[in-house]
């Protein structure tokens, strides 16, 4: 077996995991975890990217103590956000957070330059106010943007600082709304229409390709023995998470469940129809030429923000107790549209959910348990809609739903999702993104071989999984969907 390190950066925390792969064995252990706390300065919400990088270095040092110097390091993170570098490769300020208000109203500017239907036909990416194209248009005209010579997506920025080599990994590049999913290349039509310099992003690289090696400075800082490669993985965390789905065959849907929930199917080609655009489905590149055809759902952010709100009020809640209380609340008592933009910003989530219930004529949750049940049922209903729509729009049948990521530990959410979809749910692994990250590195190093199906077989043989079967009346969920506004 050989050692590999997965750096997995999430919206609320970063983790560095040490893995061993080879000979039918796949193990992973957390070497280091650190907070990812956005910072508001001068009215703008930023990522503390230097703090993140320090956490990565600390994690590499800890991983070396756990398993010795690794063969390779791979980095994945959330999508769309980027840092701007000047002509000397120096970062021009902390990257702006996708939840910042700078993109409010920018969609009108973007679609004034390129019609929404044309933008989708060229990129296959769903509308979201925080997409990279909207952020770039919002930044254009600023002194910082005028000085920028390169834009690096978050995992590419980390890789650049570790190796001194700049590149743009393809799965994350596809989320920018600047890539053609058919050719896998930058869309000159979109760049031209939006007045963006095609040279702003460095050359593309695919998962499994070399991204450089840890510099002497990094080796000295972390205590690792060189050479240590940095390998491009599915640097969008969902791309790595989908590699980490332990599916048997192709008739599956996945829910990568974390702060966001990404719900979709794996395809061989994008779906670029007008009906797909109107359904707000996105076509993101996956590993080995696949397409992640999915819809973004607000996800566990709703629950996380409620818990932060109660903490601030001095009424901290135990997640285990909340879920126990929620399980005692009748199903489908209160529902909200989990995709409501009113839930995007941080703060006061229980109040906003209550207000949404009032607008929809739904009973207002009065206790934390009722609030959590509203969130769980609303998420499951959104998952149901996404799974049904994906099958219809892509002509791709689904026999089972896989939930991976942190949401796989939420037994109530998993069972309710099975009930809502009327399909078995297989929950796990919780570390799907890190495992997918490690598997791509290990395959590039020759420690494992084969296709995605072979990698997923190894996952089924080595990772703990739990299966849920649907119960109750599926018609209740169909009727519940009619209660929400279209």
N, C-alpha and C positions, 0 to 999 in steps of 0.2 A: 504494500500500500504506500501511497505517496500523499504528502500533505499539501493542502490548498487553503487559501483564505478567501472568504466572501465578505465583502464590505456591503452592507445593506442599509441604505439611508432612507428612513421614512419621514413622514411629515411631522411626527412628534418625537421620534428618537432615532438614533443611529446605532447599528450593531456591527460588530466584527466577529465573525464566526470561523472557527478552525475546523476543517474537515479532513477526513481520510477516505480515499477512494481507491478501489482496486480489488481484484480477486473476489468479486461478488459482495464486497463490503462497502457500505456507505454510511459514515457516521458524521455527525456535526455537533459541535458544542460551542456555546457562547463564550467568547474570550473577553468581550468588553461591550458594555452598553453605555450610551451617553445621551443626554437630553438634546433635543433639537428645538430651541426656543426662539421663535421669531422676535424681532426687536422693532418697535415703532420709533422712528426718529424723524422729526420735522414733518409729521403727518404721513410719512410713508412707511409701510410695513416691509421690513427687510429680513432676509435670512442671515443668520450669523455664520457666514460661510467659513470664516477663519476658525471659529469655534468648532465647526464640523470637521475641518481638516485636522485640527489638533486632536479631536476625538478619533479620527482615523489613525493617526500616528500612534496614539496611546493604544489603540486596538491592535495594531500590527505588533507593537512591542509585547503586549499581553499574549497575542497568538503565538509569538515566537517562544515565550516561556512555556506555553501549554504543549505545543507540538513541535518545537524546533523550527528552523527556517523552512518556509514552504517552497514548493516548486513555482507557485504562481499565485497572483492576487487578481481578483475580479471585483468590479464595482458596479452596483446598481442603485438607482434612486427613483424618486418620483419624476414626473415628466414636466415638460413645457418651460420651466424656469432656466435661466442662463446668466452667466457673467460676461461682461464686456471687457476686452483686453485692448491695451493700446499697442502701438507699433513695436514696443519693446517687450510685449507679452506680460505687461503688468496689469493687474486687475483694477478696473476703474470703479471702485466702490462695491459695496456688498450687493449681491443680486436682490432684486425686488421680488417679494412673495406674490404668488399667483392670486392670493386672496386680497391683495391691495386694491384700492379703489381707482388706481390710475387707468384701468381699462374701462371704467364706466363710460358708456356712450361711444366707445371707440368702434364698436361693431358697425355703426352707421358709416364711419369713415372707410372702413375696410370694404364693406359691400358697395360703397359708392365708387370704389376703384375697380372692384371685381364682383360681379353678381354672385350671391350666395350659391346658386345652383352651379355656376361655372367653377367656383372655388372647390365645391365638393366633387365635381366631375374630374377635376385635376388632382385632387389630393385624397379624397375619400374620408376626410376627417370631419367629425361632427362639429356643429357650432358649440362653442363655449366661450364665454366672454374673456376668459383668461388664457386662451390659446396663445402660443408663441407669436403668431402673426399679429394678434391684437396687441401684445406687449411691445413688439418691435415698432408698430405704428405709433403706439402711445409714447415710446421713447424717442422717436425720430424728431429732430429739431432741437433736442437738448444738447448742451455742450458736451456732455458725457458721450452721447451717441455719435456726435461729430468727431470725437477723438478715437472712437472704437475702430479697430482693424479686424478683430475677430470676436465671435460670440461662441462660447463654450457652454453646452448644457451641463447641468450640475455634475453628473458622474464623469463627463469628459474633462471638466475643470479639475476634479480631484485627480484623475489619471494624469493630467498635464503636470500638476504640481509634484506628483510622485515620480514622473519619468522625464519631464522636460520635452515630451513629444505630444503635439496637438493632433487631435483627430475627432471625428464625429461618428459615434456608433449608430448603426442604421435603425435599430428598433426604436430608439429614443428619437432619432431624427424624424421618424415618420409621424411623431406626435406634434411636430412643429406646425403642421399645415402648410409645409413648403416642399414636401416630397411627393413624387408620383409613385403610388404603390404598385403600379404595373411594371415600371422600369426599375424601381428602387433607386432612382436618381433625383436630384433636386429638380423641381419644376421651374423651368425658365419662364413659363407663361405666368406663374404666380409671382415670381420675383420681379418680373418686368412690370406687371400690373400694379404692384404695391411699391415700386420704386426702391427695392432692396438690392443691395450689392451681392451678387452670387458668391463673391469671395469672402463674405462675412463669416461663413462657416468653413472650417478646415475639411480636408478630404474625408469621405465616408470610409468606415471599416465595418466588417461583418463580425457577428459573434464567432468566437474561436480564433480570430486573427490576433497577431501580436500587437500590443499597444505600447511596447517599450519595455524597459526594465527599471527597477528602483535605482534612483541615483545614489551616488556615494554619500551624499548628504543625508538622504532618507535612511540608508542602511546604517549610518552612524547614529542617527537619531533613534532608530528603533532597535538597534542591536542585532538585526538580522544579518545572516551571512549571504553574500551574493554569489552568483547572480540570482535574482528573483524576478521572474517575468511578471509583467502586468498583461493580462489577457482580456481582450474585449469579450464581454458576455452579452446577454440580453440586458443592456444597461438600463432600459426602462424596467422597473421592478416587476411590472406585470408580465413583460416578456419572459423574464426568468421564472416568475411564478407559474406561468402556463407550461413551461418546460417541466416544472415540478408537480404538475397534475398527474397522479398515478392512474391514468385512464388505460383501459384495455380496449383498443379499437378506436374508431373515429366518431361514434355516435354519442358524444358527450357534450354537455355544456359545463362551463366553469364559472365559478364566482370567486374571484380573488378578493377576499374580504378583509379590509383593514379600515383605515380612515375613510378611504373611498371603497366602493364595491364596483368591480369591473365584471360585468356579466356578459358572456358571449359564447361563441363557438370558434373552433379552429378550422380554417378553410385553406384551400389551395390557391384561391384567387379572390381579389376584392369584389365587393358588391357596390356598384357605383350608380345605382338607379335613383331616380328622383324619389321614389317611394322610400328607399333606404334613407335618403337625406332627411325627408320629412319625419321619419321615425327616429331621427337623431342617433343613428348608428354610425360607428366609426370603423375604419379599416386601418389598423396599425400593423406594421410589419412584425412578424414573429421570427423565431429561429428556424433555420433550414428552409427558407423561402416560404414559410407559412404566412397566413394573414390572421391576425386577431380581430375578428369581427365582433364588436362588443358595444355595449352602452354603459356609460358612466352613471352610477347611482350614488347618491350622497354618502351612504355607508355608515360605519360606526362613529363617524364624526358627530352625528346627532346625539348618541349616547355619551360620547366622550365630553362633549360640551355641556350636557346636562350635569354630569358628575363634577366638572370644573365649577359650574355655577353653584351647585350645592356646597362645594368645598368653600367657595368664597363667602357664602352666607353663614359659614360655621356649622353646616349640617352635613358633614362628610358621609358618604354612603358606601357600603360594601357592595361591590358588583355581584358577588355571589348571593347576598341577601336580596338585592334588587331583582335579580332574575328569579329567585324563589317566589318573591311577592308577585312579580309579573305573571308567573305561571298560574297563579290562582285567579287572575283576572280573566273574565270571559273573553274568548277570542273575538277579534273584529269589533270590539266595543267602540273604539275610536280610531279613526284613520286620517292620515294626512298624505299629501303628495310628497314623497321623499325627494323628488327632483325640484321642489319649489326653490327658486333663487333666494327667497327670504331666509333660507337656512345656511347660505354659503358663508357669511361672515361670522367671526367668532363672537361669543358673548350672549348671555341671556337666552339660551336656547329653550328652556321650559316655557318662558313667556311667549316666544315666537311660535312654538308648537301649539300652545293654548290658543293663540290668536288665529292660527290657521284652522284649528278645529272650529272655532266660532264662525269663521268665514264660510266654512263648508257645511255648517249645520250639524257638526259632529259633537257628541258629548265631550266636554272638556275634562281631561284627566285631572283629578284632584289630589292624588297621592303620587309619590315617586314610583311606586309599583305600577300604577295605571299609566303613568307617563312612559315608563320603559316598555310596557305591553303595547302601547300605541306605536312606539318606535319600531319594535320588533315586527309587529303585524304589517306596518306600513312598508318596511324594508322587504319583507317576504312578498308582499303584493307587487312591489316594484320589480323584484327578481322574477316573479311569475310572468309579468308582462314582457320583460326583456327576453326570457327564454322562449316564450311563445312567438314573439316578433322575430327573433333570430331564426327560428326554424322556418317560419313562413317566408321571410325576405330572402334567406339564403338557400331555401329548398334543401335544408339539412336537418334530418330527423335526429332526435335526441332521446336516448333511453335512460340516461342517468345524469344527475347533476353533481359535480364535484365542488365542494367548498374547501378552499385552501386559505392559509393565512390565519391571522388571529381569530377571525370569526368562526373558524372550525372548532374552537374551544367553547363556543357559546351554544350549549346543548338546546336551549329553547329556540334560538334562531335557526339552528339546523333542522329541528323537527318541524317547526312552523313553515320553513321553506319547502320541505318535502310535502307537507300538507297542501301548501299553496300551489306548487307546481304539479302535484299529482304524480310525482316521480321519486324513485329512491334517491337519497342524498348520501354520498360518501364524503365524510369529513376528514380532512388531513391530507398532507402534513401541514402543520402550522408554520413550518419554516420553508414553505415551498419556494419562495424567491431565493433564499440562500442556497437551498439544495439545487435548484435549477442553475444558479450561478456556478456552484461547485462542479456540477456535471459537465457544463460546457467547457470549463477549464480543464477538467480531467480528460475529456475526450480530445481536446486540443493537445494535451501532453501525452496521449496514448495510453493512459491508465484505464480507460474504458473505450469501447468501440461501438459502432452501430448507429442506428437511426434514433429518432425521438421515441419510437415504440420500444426500442431496446433500453433506452435510458429510463423510460417509465416502468418497464418491467422490473428494473432494479429497485425503483422506488416502492413498488408493490411488495417486493420481497423483503424489504429492509425497514419500512416505516410503519408505525402504528396508525391504523385507520379505523374509523367507526362508521357503520352503515345505519341509516334511518329509513324507515318505510312510511309511506303516506298513510294517514288515517283521517277519519272524518269525511264530511261531504264536500267533494270538490266544487260542487255547485255553489256552496257558500262563498268561495273565493271569487267565482265569476260574478256573483251578485255584488260582492263587496267592491269589485273594480268599478261597477256602475255608479257607486256613491261618490267617486272622486271626479272633479271637473276634467274634461278632455283637454 
